[in-house]
Amino acid sequence: MTRRGGGSGSRSEVSRPTVGHRPGVARVGVTRRYPWADRAVAGRGFALATQTIIVTGSTQGLGFGYAREFVRRGHHVVVSGRETARVEAAIKKLASECPGSEGRIAGLACDVSNLSSVQALWDFGVSRFGRIDIWLNNAGFARTGAQFADNTAAEIESMVRSNVIGSINAAQVAIAGFKHQGGGKLYLTLGGGGATGRVVPGMTVYSTTKRAVKYLANCLVKERKDERDESILIGTISPGINITEGMIREMRALPVDQRAKALKQLNFIGEHVETTTPWIVERILTDHKQGNDITWLTTGRMFGRAFSMLLGGRRDFLSRYSFEA
């Protein structure tokens, strides 16, 4: 089964910009060693500075959830996906769910596996909102539930281009931009055992690409530390197993017997996008640690769920979704 994180993998050209109205709100500027240190601003009695966040792969699923939470907190958000029509639809949906936010939302179609396309996304965000404070690289492509030999050459190439090359492109563009403007935060997305190297059955290629992303993040963190540069933060996000449109499609594509087994596991480890994304976004906004891995599905959470079930607790997590083919 294949699942795409909304913003990468295709080889289409960059589409035209889709924008909201230019906001008429002045940003709160603070000249500090840590330009992104909104907690320090708040601690001195000021309102938190309005930040600008680019979220790749944000027309649906987790990426859209991140974008929504940033918008709800009063920030500027640039959404992106592979298709202009989907970007336009995401902007419209965000504006309807967050009344009065139209001037703080913009978007551009982007293929993260194309460096020029990624640079265009950065340039677009700067042209709309003046600077980019956070780049959240969420875009990616997955085929899960398959043995290695069952992956096609096209699927393997899509995962490598989207997940690995896409992350490298994002890092190259964002770090250069952050250096030019004096700081910022870059977050790369892990998954499939990529953070720890744990072997996950049925996810050989996907997990391999995410392990490469973890290595990339480690190298970037070391570079920042070696340069004693704390103005640019590099972090990773391990969002856990979220029920997204792509996940539902994957479950529906499974044979009935395999689906029943998979859903039983999913009911234990799965989570709703609207549960994980507020928690993750809050930690991104207040993060000031170089190399931080923001992890949702921790060992403690797993043990807590297992202990609750041993005591007779029942988790009816999947009832709100339809997984019938």
Secondary structure, 3 states (H helix, E strand, C coil): CEEECCCCCCCCCCCCEECCCCCCCCCCCCCCCCCCCHHHHHHCCCCCCCCEEEECCCCCHHHHHHHHHHHHCCCEEEEEECCHHHHHHHHHHHHHHCCCCHHHEEEEECCCCCHHHHHHHHHHHHHHHCCCCEEEECCCEEECCCCHHHCCHHHHHHHHHHHHHHHHHHHHHHHHHHHHHCCEEEEEECCCCCCCCCCCCCCHHHHHHHHHHHHHHHHHHHHHHHCCCCCEEEEEEECCEEECHHHHHHHHHCCHHHHHHHHHHHHHHEEEHHHHHHHHHHHHHHCCCCCCEEECCCHHHHHHHHHHHHCCCCCCCCCCCCCCC
